[in-house]
């Protein structure tokens, strides 16, 4: 059994938990003195088998990465740290001489020099495997060949974890073309889950950019695992069961086509619409999305109910010198006139702009988009 931690964007923890529960993976909750559940910040901890480790990486749409705890022990001196770290079963997860990256954080511990801690952990690996591992800097943006090891020192207690994912899980493999301010796939999936979108109802994104929301919606509706077309760090572990993984992957691909979604995605920029079409082709869902280059005012819904879920510009990363009040006011007018009875979810960092839409906001969920604090606003039109 593994003790795993699914790392998420702050605010998406409830939806990652929801995904794990749907996978049949137990996620023990914590409660406050009043009996209300307490959501752990930054992710969800859970115990799982090797099969569950595979499934979490393959199926989770809202998690950034999945960490596996290798060991936990007290260490208040460097000699103690190296000795105890050398007792961990590194041989199950590392090959002798394999490249590693060691990320260290310290809080209220006698050992607080991060480089010194990383050096002792690297030494412990060499002690266990009989060969020194090349320690390299971990780069999220490049092709990852090293095994990421995360070491946390809190109150002289050392926790050593292994990254099981490799490249961040939002890198599904389809989004090779993006606009000026791309939305991460994990955040788009989180918006869909937070909105409670029913794939049986139409979905419209009138500011689709490179198509992330629409593509994630199609993948979700068709039951296509987000990790089906990529590799993971655990595939390089000596204990990796390739036969079991290939069987699971083949089964996951066979069980798709849960629903036939009706998804419309549009943008006024013809160039980004072509990017969106290309991305959808790589994801294998182009036939399930109707793309068009047009203004939001030209969209005509053909259903009495549905969802508008979108990420319009809000003047931080694009259109920073443009007054967007008219855009939001006009968007609100279109929604009230043409989408009566529909529900809407809008990602924005400015409550004043949302106010221009004159919608009755039912709920707002604090999130982050590219490091920018935003909220996901939900309303009934």
C-alpha positions in Angstrom: 0.0 0.0 0.0 1.0 3.6 -0.7 0.3 6.8 1.2 -0.4 9.1 -1.7 -1.1 12.9 -1.9 -2.8 14.4 -5.0 -1.5 17.9 -5.3 -4.1 20.4 -6.5 -4.5 24.1 -7.2 -5.9 25.8 -4.1 -9.6 25.8 -4.3 -9.9 22.6 -6.3 -9.5 20.2 -3.4 -13.2 19.3 -3.1 -13.3 18.3 -6.8 -10.2 16.2 -6.7 -11.7 14.4 -3.7 -14.9 14.0 -5.7 -12.9 12.4 -8.6 -11.1 10.0 -6.2 -14.4 8.9 -4.7 -15.8 8.3 -8.2 -12.8 6.1 -8.8 -13.7 4.1 -5.7 -10.7 5.3 -3.8 -11.3 6.1 -0.1 -10.3 9.6 1.0 -10.5 10.0 4.8 -11.8 13.4 5.8 -10.9 15.6 8.8 -13.5 17.4 10.9 -13.5 20.5 13.1 -15.1 20.6 16.6 -18.5 21.3 15.1 -18.4 18.3 12.9 -17.8 20.2 9.7 -15.3 18.7 7.2 -11.9 20.4 7.0 -10.4 20.3 3.5 -6.7 19.9 3.5 -5.0 22.8 1.7 -3.2 22.1 -1.6 -4.4 18.5 -2.1 -5.9 15.3 -0.9 -4.2 12.5 1.1 -5.3 8.9 0.6 -4.0 5.3 1.0 -3.9 3.3 -2.2 -2.6 0.2 -3.9 -0.2 0.2 -6.9 -3.3 -0.1 -9.1 -4.9 2.9 -7.5 -1.6 4.8 -8.0 -1.9 4.0 -11.8 -5.6 5.0 -11.8 -5.0 8.3 -10.0 -2.5 9.4 -12.5 -4.5 8.2 -15.5 -7.9 9.5 -14.5 -7.6 12.6 -12.3 -8.5 15.7 -14.2 -8.0 18.3 -11.5 -4.7 17.2 -9.8 -1.3 18.7 -10.6 0.7 15.6 -9.6 0.5 12.6 -7.3 3.1 12.1 -4.6 3.9 8.8 -2.9 5.3 8.9 0.7 8.5 6.8 0.9 9.2 7.3 4.5 8.9 9.5 7.6 11.3 9.8 10.5 12.8 12.1 13.1 16.2 13.8 12.2 17.8 16.6 14.1 21.4 16.0 12.8 22.8 15.5 9.4 24.3 12.1 10.3 20.9 11.0 11.6 19.2 12.2 8.4 21.6 10.2 6.1 21.5 7.1 8.2 17.7 6.9 8.4 17.2 8.0 4.8 19.5 5.1 3.7 17.1 2.6 5.2 14.4 3.6 2.8 13.6 1.1 -0.1 15.2 3.2 -2.8 15.9 0.2 -4.9 12.2 -0.3 -5.7 11.9 3.1 -7.3 15.4 4.1 -8.5 17.9 2.3 -10.7 21.6 2.7 -9.6 23.0 5.9 -11.0 19.6 7.2 -12.2 19.3 11.0 -12.3 17.3 12.5 -9.4 16.1 16.0 -8.5 15.7 16.7 -4.8 13.4 19.5 -3.6 13.7 20.5 0.1 11.5 22.6 2.3 12.2 23.3 6.0 10.0 24.7 8.8 10.9 25.0 12.5 13.7 22.3 12.3 17.3 22.2 13.5 18.2 21.1 10.0 17.3 24.1 7.9 20.0 24.3 5.2 18.2 22.9 2.2 21.4 22.2 0.1 22.9 20.3 3.0 19.7 18.2 3.4 19.6 17.4 -0.3 23.3 16.4 -0.2 22.6 14.0 2.7 19.6 12.4 1.0 21.7 12.0 -2.2 24.4 10.3 -0.1 21.8 8.0 1.5 20.6 6.9 -1.9 24.2 6.1 -2.9 24.6 4.2 0.4 21.6 2.1 -0.4 22.1 1.5 -4.1 25.9 1.3 -4.1 26.2 4.0 -6.8 26.0 7.8 -6.7 23.0 9.3 -8.5 23.5 12.4 -10.6 21.6 15.2 -8.9 20.1 17.7 -11.4 17.9 20.7 -11.2 14.2 19.9 -11.7 12.6 21.8 -14.6 8.8 21.7 -14.9 8.9 23.1 -18.4 11.3 20.7 -20.1 11.1 17.0 -20.9 11.7 15.3 -17.5 14.1 12.5 -17.2 15.0 12.7 -13.5 13.0 11.3 -10.6 11.7 14.1 -8.4 12.2 13.5 -4.6 10.5 15.9 -2.2 11.9 16.2 1.3 10.0 18.1 4.0 11.5 19.0 7.4 8.9 20.1 9.9 9.6 20.3 13.7 12.6 17.9 13.1 10.4 15.4 11.4 11.5 14.4 7.9 9.1 13.2 5.3 10.5 11.8 2.0 8.1 11.5 -1.0 8.5 10.5 -4.6 6.7 12.2 -7.5 4.8 9.5 -9.4 3.6 11.7 -12.2 6.7 13.3 -13.9 5.4 16.2 -16.0 2.6 18.0 -14.4 -0.7 16.3 -15.0 -2.2 19.2 -16.9 0.1 18.3 -19.7 -2.3 16.0 -21.4 -0.4 16.0 -24.7 -3.0 17.7 -26.9 -2.5 21.4 -26.2 0.5 22.2 -28.4 -0.9 25.5 -29.6 -2.1 28.3 -27.3 -3.3 31.9 -27.3 -2.0 34.8 -25.2 -3.4 33.7 -21.8 -3.9 29.9 -21.9 -6.1 28.2 -19.3 -4.6 25.1 -17.7 -6.4 21.9 -18.4 -6.7 21.0 -14.7 -8.4 24.4 -14.0 -10.8 24.0 -16.9 -11.8 20.5 -15.7 -12.2 22.0 -12.1 -14.5 24.6 -13.5 -16.7 22.0 -15.2 -16.9 19.9 -12.0 -17.5 23.0 -9.8 -20.3 24.1 -12.1 -21.9 20.7 -11.9 -22.2 20.5 -15.7 -24.4 17.6 -16.9 -22.9 16.3 -20.2 -26.5 15.5 -21.3 -27.0 19.3 -21.6 -25.4 21.7 -24.1 -22.3 23.6 -23.2 -21.2 26.9 -24.7 -17.9 28.7 -24.4 -18.0 32.1 -26.2 -14.4 33.1 -25.3 -12.8 29.7 -26.0 -9.3 30.8 -27.0 -7.3 27.6 -27.7 -10.3 25.5 -26.7 -9.3 24.1 -23.3 -12.7 24.2 -21.6 -14.5 22.7 -24.6 -11.9 19.9 -25.1 -11.9 19.0 -21.3 -15.7 18.9 -21.4 -15.6 16.5 -24.4 -13.0 14.3 -22.8 -15.1 14.2 -19.6 -18.4 13.5 -21.4 -16.8 10.7 -23.5 -15.0 9.1 -20.5 -11.6 9.5 -22.1 -8.9 9.5 -19.4 -6.8 12.7 -19.5 -3.6 10.7 -19.0 -4.2 8.2 -21.9 -1.6 9.8 -24.2 1.4 10.5 -22.0 4.0 8.9 -19.8 4.5 9.0 -16.1 7.4 8.9 -13.7 6.3 5.6 -12.2 6.9 3.9 -15.5 10.7 4.1 -14.9 10.5 2.5 -11.5 12.1 -1.0 -11.2 8.9 -2.2 -9.5 6.7 -1.0 -12.4 4.4 -3.7 -13.7 4.1 -2.9 -17.4 1.7 -5.7 -18.2 -0.8 -4.4 -15.5 -0.5 -0.9 -16.8 -1.1 -1.8 -20.4 -4.1 -3.8 -19.4 -5.6 -0.9 -17.5 -4.9 1.5 -20.3 -6.5 -0.7 -22.9 -9.6 -1.1 -20.7 -9.8 2.7 -20.0 -9.9 3.4 -23.7 -12.6 0.8 -24.4 -14.9 2.2 -21.7 -15.3 5.7 -23.3 -18.4 7.1 -25.1 -20.5 7.6 -21.9 -22.4 10.5 -23.5 -22.7 12.4 -26.8 -22.1 16.0 -25.7 -23.3 19.1 -27.6 -20.5 21.6 -27.2 -20.1 25.0 -28.9 -16.8 26.9 -28.7 -16.3 30.3 -30.3 -14.0 33.2 -30.4 -13.8 36.3 -32.5 -10.1 35.5 -33.4 -10.0 33.1 -36.4 -6.3 32.3 -35.6 -7.0 30.9 -32.1 -10.1 29.0 -33.4 -7.7 27.2 -35.8 -5.4 26.5 -32.8 -8.4 25.1 -30.9 -9.4 22.9 -33.8 -5.9 21.5 -34.0 -5.8 20.9 -30.2 -9.1 19.1 -30.4 -7.9 16.9 -33.2 -4.9 15.8 -31.1 -7.2 15.1 -28.2 -9.4 13.0 -30.5 -12.6 15.0 -29.8 -12.9 17.4 -32.7 -16.1 15.7 -34.0 -17.7 16.4 -30.7 -17.2 20.2 -30.6 -18.7 22.8 -32.9 -16.0 25.6 -33.4 -16.7 28.9 -34.9 -15.1 32.3 -35.3 -17.7 34.8 -34.2 -18.6 37.4 -31.6 -20.5 36.1 -28.5 -23.5 38.2 -29.5 -23.9 36.0 -32.6 -24.4 32.7 -30.7 -27.9 31.4 -30.8 -28.8 28.6 -28.4 -31.1 25.9 -29.6 -32.0 24.4 -26.2 -34.1 25.7 -23.3 -31.4 24.6 -20.8 -27.7 24.3 -20.8 -24.4 25.8 -19.5 -22.3 28.7 -20.5 -18.8 28.1 -19.0 -16.1 30.5 -20.0 -12.9 32.5 -19.2 -13.3 35.9 -20.7 -10.5 38.5 -20.7 -10.2 40.4 -17.5 -7.4 42.8 -18.2 -4.4 41.2 -16.4 -2.6 39.1 -18.9 -4.4 40.3 -22.0 -6.3 43.6 -22.8 -4.6 45.3 -19.9 -5.0 48.7 -21.5 -8.6 48.2 -22.5 -11.7 49.2 -20.6 -13.6 45.9 -20.3 -16.8 47.2 -18.7 -18.7 47.5 -21.9 -17.6 43.9 -22.9 -19.0 42.5 -19.7 -22.1 44.6 -19.8 -22.8 43.5 -23.4 -22.1 39.9 -22.5 -24.6 40.1 -19.6 -27.2 41.5 -22.0 -26.7 38.7 -24.5 -27.0 36.1 -21.7 -30.2 37.5 -20.3 -31.9 37.9 -23.7 -30.7 34.8 -25.5 -29.9 32.3 -22.7 -32.8 32.6 -20.4 -33.1 29.4 -18.3 -29.4 28.5 -18.7 -26.7 28.4 -16.0 -23.5 30.3 -16.3 -20.0 29.9 -14.8 -17.4 32.7 -15.4 -13.8 32.8 -14.3 -12.7 36.4 -13.5 -10.5 38.3 -11.1 -12.6 41.5 -10.9 -16.0 41.6 -9.1 -16.7 45.0 -10.6 -16.6 43.5 -14.1 -18.9 40.7 -13.0 -21.2 43.4 -11.6 -21.5 44.9 -15.0 -23.3 41.7 -16.2 -26.2 42.3 -13.8 -26.6 38.6 -13.0 -27.6 37.2 -9.6 -24.5 35.4 -8.5 -25.3 32.3 -6.4 -21.7 31.3 -5.5 -18.1 32.4 -6.1 -15.2 30.0 -5.6 -11.7 31.4 -5.0 -9.1 29.9 -7.4 -5.8 30.8 -9.0 -5.2 31.2 -12.8 -1.5 31.4 -13.7 -0.7 32.6 -10.2 -3.4 35.3 -10.4 -6.1 35.2 -7.7 -9.5 34.8 -9.4 -13.0 33.6 -8.6 -15.3 31.2 -10.5 -18.8 32.9 -10.4 -21.9 30.7 -10.8 -25.3 32.0 -11.6 -28.7 31.1 -13.0 -29.7 33.2 -16.0 
